[in-house]
Structures are given as structure tokens and as C-alpha cells.
Amino acid sequence: MGKSLGPIASLLLGIGFLLAGNGLLFTLLPLRGAAESFGAVGLGFIGSFYYVGFVAGCVLAPYAILNAGHIRAFAALVALAVTVALAYGLAPNVYAWAGLRLMNGFCLAGIYLVIESWLNSRTSNDTRGLVMSAYVMVNFGAFTVGQVLVTLYPIEQAGGFMIAAILASLGIIPVALTRSAQPAPITIVRFHPVRLYRAAPVGLVAAFMVGIANGAFWSLGPISAAGSGLDVTHVAMFMSAATLAGALSQWPVGRLSDRMDRRLVLFGILCGASATGLALWLSAASGTMLILFGLAFGALTLPSYSLAAAHAYDKTPASETVPTAATVLLANALGAVIGPLLASAVMRGLEPRALFLFIAGTQALLAAYVFYRTKVQASLSVAEKTDFGMTASAPAGSMLTPEVPDLRDPSVVMPDDYGPDETPDRR
């Protein structure tokens, strides 16, 4: 294990710092925005713009990396992320924060692309599962730690933004000092939504609908929890509990879906998540009981994206792996753009806790569609499936694919000035 993870330890450490800072912002911004009287609709608008920036980063960042190289592009993106983190405290305004959140999303998309192409280039078929599983657990772990850090300073002060900026700055040090060779391949995002819908309608529709639900949760979950009577410490615990439970449930849910129709597993957890969301809306739970609900909610809600992605990989040929990953990610991100806007309107008309009613309704609609598809299309046999891997289950923002990128794939581009003797090993 040490030999497999040692060469990429600096990359994992760097992304860990960065994602801890990002996790802090995901909890801090809604709480501080509520303190600034932005209102649910304003906060939904801000949350939506993060995903607008993320989509833009998925499309445009590969070209920046091709022009500047991995390390220089990474340094520029982190510098921008640090600047944005500090600027939040200087401009507490809905429209200013929406613009800053857009830049946040763009930076994170580019940073993910740099790190993941680097990991792909340092991974052989023998070690890929271990390396990518470690990467995904760093994603979830760092994000969870970052959410807890919101308790270090009062929401009204700028200390939280400074901590986020410090963590982002620390993220560049291990990457800039790494002795690993800079990777060559860059994945140019190519979207094939019509082709994917024809091959795997559940994969595409589920990725979009899950984006609506999860985008609303990440953007507005903290103020909904606060509206249920939780203080800042308990809000952080609620969000962290949901994230951690979602991380821990990925693997058992995924392995279960290897043994039966993934759509049925997806249907089951969607029904459970919808019921939990309704319970969160209807009950008067607070404190410890609300955090326990958060554990159940996260465990049932967050694995949905990985099941949608895995089903899409099952139904498309291996030669389409990169476009499939890109299209599933785009559908998820577009859903996440819409989700906060719709959910904030529901919350404004009812109450902050109505976020969970919105999420429950979204998941119930998706569950009905998934159940319908199981009746009109036969399931795949176990032999026809790709094994579930942690590569499909990273938080929204991952461009990881189940296989090492094929250099013959037109979506994978080699820089013009890259020497053939530096081409990564593709054992």
C-alpha cells in the first residue's frame, strides 16, 4: 500500500487542504448570508452560481491547463480561490457573493481536473482501485473536517473566511514541491447527452435529478438546519454527519448494486431518502435527534449519484468512458444549478425546514421514473456490469472514470511540446 500511495501522497495532501477550505465555505456562506439578511432566495441564487462556475470550469479549464501546464495552472487557480475566499468578507452583498461563488466553482473544477489527471497518470491498472479509493476518502474526509471548522470563529466575523483562505494556500505547497513528473494527458470534456439517454436513460435523468436535490442540500442545508433551532455548532455537526454517513454508505450500496439491478437499489434508497426528508420536514426534531436524522438522510441521499454513474458506465461501451463521465457530470451540475433556485422559492413560501420537503419530492419523482424504467427495460446480468468502484462516488466535481484514460481516445489530448520519453506508463 505504501508503495502505491507514496508517490501521490503530496497530491492527496494538497487536495485535502483545498477541500477542507471548500467544505468550510459551503457551511459558512449560508449561515453568514442569513446573518446578513440575504433571505432564502438570495442564498439560493448564490448557491446556484457556484455550479454555473463549475460547469464553465469543466468546459474551459482543460484549455488553460494545456496552455500553461499542470503546476502553473494549479497555482493560478489556487491563487484565485484564496483571493475569492478573502473577498467574501469584504463584500457581503448577494450579487458580489454570486460572482465570487461563480469563480469558486470555476477554480474547483480546474483543480479537480489537474489532480485527477495527475492521479490517472500515476496509476497502473493494478493499483488504480486503491489509489482512487484513497482519493475519494480524502475528498469526503476533508470536506467533513472543513464543515466542522465553521465553529472556530463567530459567523459575523471574518475569521472563517481567513481560515478557508489559509487552507487553500496550504494546498499549493505539497503540489508545488512534488517530485512526481507532470502528467501529459488532459481530458477535453465532450458531451453526448442524446447518445447517453438512448443507452442509459436512468443514468442521465438520475444524475440530473440528484443534482437538483443535492445542489439544494449543499447550498441551503445549513440555513434549513439553523431554522430548525440548531446553533452554529449543531449545524456543523448536522452537515458533517450527513457527509460522513454518505461517505460510509457508498461502498455497501455500490457492492449491493453489483449483485442486483442497480435501478432497484437506486429506487430503494430514493424511497428511503424521500421518507427521511419528509420526516425531517414534519417532525419537530432538534438537537441530537435532528443530527441522527441527518445521518440517515446522508446515508440514503448521497450514494444516488454514484449509482447513476455506475449504471451509465454499465450501459455504454468502454470506448465511451470519458464522454460518459463528462455527460453524467454535466447533467448533475446542471441539476445543481437549478436546485437551489427552486428550493429557495419553496422555503420562502413555507419555512426553512421545507427544504427537506422539496428534496423529498424531487427524490420521489425520480423514484417513480426509475421504477417505471425497470418495468419497460430488462435488467443487465451480473456478467454485463462493470464492478462498482469508488471512482464513481466522489462528491459532485469529479471527472474520474473507471479505467485509465486511453491515449487513443479523441477526448484525451497530449500537449504539443510533451516529449515521447515522458509519456506515462500505461501498464
N, C-alpha and C positions, 0 to 999 in steps of 0.2 A: 504493500500500500504506500509506504514511504517513497519508494522509487517512482511510483505513478504520480503522486501528488506533489512531490518535492519541486519539480521544475515549474509547476504552475501555482505554487503557494503564494508568490508575490501578487499574482493576478487576482487570486481569491481574496487576499487581504485587502487589496485596493478596492475591489468591488464591494467588499464588506463595509468598509468605511463609507463609501459613497451611498450605499443603500440604507445604512443606518441614518445618515443625514436626510435622505429622501423619506424614510419612514417617519422621522420626526416631523417633517413638514406636512405630511399627509394628515397627521393628527393636530398639529399646532395651528395650521391655517384656518380650518373651520372654526376652532374654538376662539382664536383671536378675531376672526371675521365676525363671529357672533357678538363678541365684546365690543366691536366697532359698530354694531347695529347694521351690518350689511343685509341681514334678512336671508331667509332660505333661498329665495330666487337669486339673489346676488351671489350667494355661495355656490349654488348650482351652476351658475354662469362661469364662475372662476374654475370650479372643478372640471367643467366641460372643456375649457380651453387647454388644460393640461393634456388631454387626449387629442385635441386638434394638433398641438405641437408634436405629440408623439407620432401621429400619422405622418406629419410633414418630415419628421426626423427619419422615419423608416424609408421614405422615398428619397430624400436629399442627402442624408449623411453619408451613404456609401460613396458618393462622388467626391465629397470633401476628403474622405479618407484616402481615396485613390490619388487625389492631387497632393495631399500633404504627408501621407504615411500614417501609420497607426499611432505612433507615440506623439507626434506633433498634433494630430487631430484630437487625440485623447486629452492632451494638455490644454488645448484651446477650449474644448467642451467643458472640462472641469473648471477652468478659469471663469467661463461664463456662468456655470452653475453656482460657483462661490459668489460671484457678483450678484446674481439674482437672489440668492438666499439673504444677503445683507440688505438688498434693496427693498425687500418686503417691509422691513421695519421703518424705512424712510418714507414710504408712500402707502399708508393704509387707506387705499381707495379701491373700489370694486374694479374699475376699468384698468387701473395700473396693475393691480394684482392679476387680472385676467391676462394681460400682456406678459407679465413676468411668469405666470404659470405656463403659458404657451412656450416660452423659452426653456422653462424647466423640462417640459415634455420633449422638446427637440433635443436637448442635451442628453437626457436619459436614453432616448432611442439610439443616439450615436454612440454613447458609452457602452450600452449593451452590445451593439454591433462590433465594436472594437474588441471587447473582452471575449465575446463568443467566437468570433473568427479566430482569435488567438488560441482559445482553448481547442477549437476544432483542429487547428494546425499542429497542436502539440499532442494530439490524441491518436492512438492507433485503434484498430478495431478491438484489440484485446483489452484495452484499458478505458475505452470510451464510457462504458456504463459507470465505472467507479468515479471517473473524473466529472462527468456531468451530474451524477447524483450529489457529489460534494458541492458542486457549483449551485445546484438548486437549493440545497440545505443552507448554504451561506446566504442565498437570496432571502429565504424565509426567516432565518435566524437574525440577520442584520436588520431586516425590516421590523421585526418584533422588538428588538432592542431599541431601535430608534423611536418607536412609539412610546416606550416607557420613559425615554429621556425628556418628554414634554413636561414631566413633573419637576424638573430641576429649577426652573425659574417661573415666577408668576406670568400668566398668559399676557398680561398687559405690558410687560417689559420686553426689551429686545434680546434678552439673553438666549432665548430659544433659537432665534434666527442666527445668532453668533455661533451657537453650538453646531447647527446644521452646516454653516459655512466652514467651521473648523474641521468637521468630519469630512466634508468634500475635499478640502485642501489636503488632509492626510491621505486621502485615497490616491493622490497622484504620486506620492513618494515611492511606494513599493513598485509601482508600474514603471516609473521613470528610471529606477535603479535596477530593474530586472536585467539579468544576463541572458534571458531567453531571446532567441532570434526573432526579429519582427516577422510576422506571418505575411505571406503573399496574397492568398485568395481573399476576395471581397465578394460578398453575395449582393448582387443587384436585385432589388425587390421587383419581381414580376408577378402581377396578379391575374389569376384565371378564375374569376368568380362563377361565370356561366359553366365552364368545364367542371369545376368542383361541385356546383349544385347538381349537375346531371349525374355525377358519380356518387356523391355523398351529401344529399340534401340535409340530412340531420346534422352532419358535421358543420356545414356552413351556417344554417339557421341557428343551431345551438350556440355557436361561437358568438353570433351577433346578439342573441337574446341574453346570453350570460354576460356579455359586455354591458348591456343596459343595466342589469341587476347589480353586477359587481362595481361598475363605474359609479352608480348611485351610492353604493355602500361605502366605498373608499372616500368619496368626496363629501358625503353628508352624514356618515355613521357617527362621527364624534359629536355633532350638534344634536343628533337624534338621541344619543345616549345621555347627553347633558340635559336634554329636555325631559328625560325620564327621571331626573332627580340626582344624577351622579355628579360628584365633584370631579375636578381635573384628574386626580389620581385614579379614581374608579373608571373614568372614561378611558384613560390609558390602559388600564387593566382589561377593560371590555374589548377594546380593539386588539390588544395583544393576544388575549385569549382566543378571539376569533381567528386571528392569523395563525397562531400556533396550532390550534385544532385543525385548521385547514391543511397545514403542512403535514401533520401526522396522519391525516386520513387519506392523503394522496395515494400512498403505496398500497394499502389493503384494498381500497376501492378499485385502483387500477388493476391489481392482480385478480380480483374477482371478475372484472370485465374481460380478462383474458380467457376465462373459463366459461363464459356465457355471453349472450348477445349484449354488446356494450350499450345498446339503446335501452335495454331493460334495466341495466344498472343505472344509467342516466335517469331514466324515468323514476326509479325508486328513490334516488337521492333528491331529485327535484320535488317529489311529493313530500318527502321528509322536510326539506328546506322550506317549502311553502307552508307546511303546518307549523314549523318553528317560527317563521316570520309572522304568521297570524297570531301565534301565542305571544310573541313579543309586542305586537300591537294591542292586543286585547287585555293582556294581563296588567296588573299593577305592580309587577315585579320591579324591584330596585336593589341596589347593593349587591350582595353575594348572589342572590337568585338571578339577577339580570346578567351577571358575569357568567353564571352557569348556562343560561340561555345563549349567551354569546359563544360559548364553547360548542354547543350543539349546532348553532347556526353556522359557524365557520366550518365545522367538520362536514356538514351536509351541503354547503353552498360552494365552497372554493374548489373542490375537485371537478366541478362540472366542465370547466374549460379544458382540462387535461383529457377528459373522456371524449369531448367533441373533437379535439385534435387527433387523438388516437384513432377514433372512428374514421376521420378523414384520411389518415395515413393507410388504414386498412383497405379503403376503397379506391385508392389511387395507386398507379404503378410506382415502383422505386425511382424511375427516371423523372417523376414529377414531384419528388420530395421537397425541393426548395420552393417551387411555386405554390405547392400545397401549404407549406408552413407560412409563407408570406400572405396567402389569401385568408387563411384561418385567422392570422394575427390581425390583418386589416379589418375583417368582419368584426372581431372582438373590439378593436379600438374604435371603430365607427359606432358600435353599440354604446361604448363607454362615453362617447361624445354626447349622445342623445340622453342617456340615462339620468345624469344629474339634473338636466333641464326639466325633464318630465317629473322626476321625483320631487324636485323643489316646488313645483306647482302644486302637487298633491299635498305636500307638507304645509304650504302656505294656506291652502283651503281648509285643512283639517287641523293637524297638530304635528309637532316634530316627530313623534313616535310613528306617524303614518308612513314614514319612510319604509318601515317593515311591511306595511300593507301593500305598498307599491311593489316591493321586491317579491313578496309572496304572490301577488297577482301575475307578475312577469313570469315567475317560475311555473305557476300553474298553467299559464298559456303554453309555455314551452313543453311542459309535461304532456299536455293534451296532444300537441303536434307530434311529439316523439312516439307516443302510444299509437297514434294513427299510422305513422310510418312503419311500425312493427307489424301492422296488420296488412299492409299493402306491399311490403317487400320482405322477402325471406332473409333470415339472418345468415351471416357467414359462419362457416365451420371454424373450429379452433385452428386447423392447419392453414386456413387462408388469412389469418390475422398476423399482424406484426406484434411482437411482445410489447406489452406496456412498458414504457421507460420513463424515468424521472425527467427526461429531456422535454417531455410534453407538458410538464406540470409546473414550470416556473411561473411566478406572477406575471400578469399581462405585461409584455415588454420583451419577451424572449423570442429570438429567431432561431432557436436551436431546432435541429432536425434529428430524426432517429439514426441517421447514418452520417459517416464522414462525407462532406461535400465532394462530389465527383467533378474533377477539373474539366471534364468534357461537357459538363452542363453549361449551357449559354448564360445561365444566371450567375455563374461563378466566374469572376474576372480576375486576371493576373495583371498587375501593374506592368507597363511597358518596359521599365528600367530594371525589372527584377531578374537577376541572373539565374540561369537554369541550375547552377550548382546549389542554389539556396532553396530550391523547391522542396516543400515539406515532405517528409516521409509519409507514404500512404499505404503502409503495410495492410 
